[in-house]
Amino acid sequence: MKNKILIVDDEPDAVELVEFNLKQAGFDVTTAADGAEALRKSRTVLPNLIVLDVMLPELDGLEVCKLLRHDPATSGIPILMLTARAAEVDRVVGLELGADDYVTKPFSPRELVLRIRRIL
């Protein structure tokens, strides 16, 4: 059985790159383009891991992370933040809110796959 990964990003090119590489690595991939959709799909799909961008329309990734961590149905799902926000304060806040890892854009797809496998 393949591990299910939910990719949450509002940039189609970023989603396509991550999705392609994760599928090539043998993962089952679902996507969401905003925070509200991410929360819905997290609860229905129950992915094994969420790749979450910080800068999202409507509900940003930090708020999504916080809400996922406070919901008993999703609190145990590992979250890897994948974002252009590279400042130390952004990384610290993401990890403090419950992210399991934090990768900044631009990123190496190969490294991303390895980090996901390590978390899983």
C-alpha positions in Angstrom: 0.0 0.0 0.0 1.4 3.4 -1.0 1.8 6.2 1.4 -0.6 9.1 0.7 0.9 12.6 0.5 -1.2 15.8 0.4 0.5 18.7 -1.3 -0.8 22.1 -0.4 0.4 25.0 -2.5 -1.3 27.6 -4.6 1.4 27.8 -7.3 0.6 25.3 -10.1 4.2 24.9 -11.1 5.4 24.1 -7.6 2.5 21.5 -7.2 3.4 19.9 -10.6 7.1 19.6 -9.7 6.5 18.1 -6.2 3.7 15.9 -7.5 5.8 14.5 -10.3 8.7 13.7 -8.0 6.6 12.1 -5.3 4.7 10.0 -7.8 8.1 8.9 -9.3 9.2 7.9 -5.8 6.1 5.7 -5.4 3.8 7.9 -3.4 0.0 8.4 -3.9 -0.5 12.1 -4.2 -3.5 14.4 -3.6 -3.3 18.2 -3.9 -5.0 21.3 -2.4 -4.7 24.9 -3.6 -5.7 26.7 -0.4 -5.9 26.3 3.4 -9.6 25.5 3.6 -9.3 22.8 0.9 -6.2 21.5 2.8 -8.2 21.1 6.0 -11.1 19.3 4.2 -8.8 16.9 2.4 -6.7 16.3 5.5 -9.9 15.0 7.3 -11.3 13.0 4.4 -8.1 11.6 2.7 -6.2 11.2 6.0 -2.8 11.4 4.3 0.4 9.8 5.8 2.1 13.2 5.4 1.3 16.8 4.3 3.6 19.0 2.3 2.4 22.5 3.3 3.2 25.9 1.8 3.0 28.9 4.2 1.8 31.6 1.8 -1.7 30.4 0.8 -4.9 32.3 0.0 -7.6 32.6 2.6 -6.0 30.6 5.4 -2.2 30.6 5.5 -0.1 27.5 6.1 0.8 28.4 9.6 -2.9 28.6 10.6 -3.6 25.3 8.8 -0.7 23.7 10.7 -2.1 25.0 14.0 -5.6 23.8 13.2 -4.4 20.4 12.1 -2.4 19.9 15.3 -5.5 20.8 17.4 -7.8 18.4 15.6 -7.7 14.9 17.1 -8.4 13.4 13.6 -5.3 15.0 12.1 -3.0 15.8 15.0 -0.7 12.8 14.2 -0.2 13.5 10.5 3.4 14.6 9.9 3.7 18.1 8.3 6.6 19.2 6.1 6.6 23.0 5.4 7.8 23.8 1.9 7.9 27.5 1.5 9.7 30.6 0.1 9.7 32.1 3.6 13.3 31.4 4.6 13.9 33.7 7.5 14.9 32.1 10.8 11.8 33.5 12.5 9.6 31.8 9.9 11.3 28.5 10.3 11.1 28.7 14.1 7.4 29.7 14.1 6.6 26.8 11.7 8.4 24.3 13.9 6.9 25.7 17.1 3.4 25.3 15.6 4.0 21.6 15.0 5.7 21.2 11.6 8.0 18.1 11.6 10.4 19.7 9.0 10.9 22.9 7.2 12.3 23.2 3.6 12.8 26.4 1.8 12.2 27.2 -1.9 14.1 26.8 -4.2 14.6 23.2 -3.1 16.1 20.0 -4.4 13.3 17.5 -5.3 15.6 14.6 -4.5 16.2 16.1 -1.0 12.5 16.6 -0.5 11.8 13.0 -1.3 14.5 11.9 1.1 13.2 14.1 3.9 9.7 12.8 3.4 10.9 9.2 3.5 12.9 10.0 6.7 9.8 11.4 8.4 7.6 8.4 7.4 
